[in-house]
Amino acid sequence: MKERVIYKERKNTNCEKWDGLLEEYGRRDLLPVWVADMDFEAPSCVQVALQKYIDFNVYGYYHVPDSFYDSIISWEKNYQGYRVKKEWIRFIPGVVPAIYWLIQMWTQKEESVLIMPPVYYPFFNSIKETGRQLVECPLLKEDEYYKMDLELFENKILKENVKVFILCSPHNPVGRVWTKKELQAVLDICKKNEVYVIADEIHQDIVMSGYKKVSAATCGNYDEYLITLTSASKSFNIAGFQCAYAIIPNDKIREDYDQLAKKLHFTEGNNFSYIATQAVYEHGRPWLEAVCNIVESNYFYLKNELKKVMPKVKIAPLEGTYLAWLDMSDYVDPKRMKETILDKCHLAVDFGELFGGENYKSHIRLNLATSRENIEEVVKRLQLITN
Ligand SMILES: Cc1ncc(COP(=O)(O)O)c(C=O)c1O
């Protein structure tokens, strides 16, 4: 059964995307297509599960039931092909905080951590703010299709003595769903050079038709080097609950992680987050499939319409995520990108330089998880650049 996806007007609900405009952009007169959450109601199973809990109206300490872990185990097995054991799963309050912890667990100050720009900007911050050395191995671009530069990757690992690689899979913002072959190639290099891998797979469920997301951990025997971080938060628009999880199959790494968690005195999440996550993993699949269809159709609408009115805008093929990555260099001087998009188009986007600096100044990232009307409006507003 397909579940209906309901668009929601979110203005004046204290949501970052719509109500955080003034703080982020200094103005309110923008159509927001920036923050990576959806303008859709969560699937109805979330409301049902939470309502049951709210009706009981006692919010004491929670005993996390086996059914919570079972829901993750089934989801990972059915949709990621990853056979996870309960004892490998650790609650985390978000993927980003866990990245910070793992960097500190696996490296000393000044040691090198590698990422592949353009990439989700907190990766940069996690390395800089923990006092580690940032090593960049930019993705290669052929037409609009991005690939990993494996030769440069191994060279940088050796030259900069890299200890940790943060993999983004699927890759935000370029929308690649890495193939098993690509993942094996990069993970083999890590294994050979004893580089630990933080596999950020938070976008694992938003995959377009014809593509298959493969979990890095299932690509071979990489357990001694790899931790997977993921969540139901992006897939089901429940990021506000702050519930994610780490999958740590290796005993020794798990022991190290547990020691660290003990020192931070951090082990538990909140009752609502467990209930919501379990509900979507048990009942949310039809809703998710409907959302993926909407994202795909919004993407093709954007691409086809822009082709008519701004044929030189280059759009990366969308294989996964609900984020479109556009190169506007044929229309806008990169130096004037911000003022053009804000003053002329009145759009709140994520500007390309956030994802890797100067090289991406001609790019913008747009969020497709919204109504068709909003995407139509985005096209109209981008077209103003040509006037
Ligand atoms: C690649 C990636 N990792 C992590 C996050 C956020 O993770 P969390 O909210 O669980 O910290 C995002 C959000 O957009 C993301 O795109």
The ligand as an SDF file (V2000), in Angstrom:
LIG
                    3D

 16 16  0  0  0  0  0  0  0  0999 V2000
   26.2370   13.3730    5.0180 C   0  0  0  0  0  0  0  0  0  0  0  0
   25.5180   13.8330    6.2560 C   0  0  0  0  0  0  0  0  0  0  0  0
   25.9010   13.3790    7.4640 N   0  0  0  0  0  0  0  0  0  0  0  0
   25.2790   13.7700    8.6050 C   0  0  0  0  0  0  0  0  0  0  0  0
   24.2230   14.6520    8.5640 C   0  0  0  0  0  0  0  0  0  0  0  0
   23.5530   15.0960    9.8330 C   0  0  0  0  0  0  0  0  0  0  0  0
   23.5890   14.0820   10.7690 O   0  0  0  0  0  0  0  0  0  0  0  0
   23.0020   14.2670   12.2270 P   0  0  0  0  0  0  0  0  0  0  0  0
   21.8630   15.2410   12.1710 O   0  0  0  0  0  0  0  0  0  0  0  0
   22.5700   12.8710   12.5940 O   0  0  0  0  0  0  0  0  0  0  0  0
   24.1380   14.7430   13.0750 O   0  0  0  0  0  0  0  0  0  0  0  0
   23.7950   15.1570    7.3310 C   0  0  0  0  0  0  0  0  0  0  0  0
   22.7080   16.1390    7.2590 C   0  0  0  0  0  0  0  0  0  0  0  0
   22.4200   16.7370    6.2800 O   0  0  0  0  0  0  0  0  0  0  0  0
   24.4440   14.7370    6.1600 C   0  0  0  0  0  0  0  0  0  0  0  0
   24.0810   15.1870    4.9440 O   0  0  0  0  0  0  0  0  0  0  0  0
  1  2  1  0
  2  3  1  0
  2 15  2  0
  3  4  2  0
  4  5  1  0
  5  6  1  0
  5 12  2  0
  6  7  1  0
  7  8  1  0
  8  9  2  0
  8 10  1  0
  8 11  1  0
 12 13  1  0
 12 15  1  0
 13 14  2  0
 15 16  1  0
M  END
$$$$
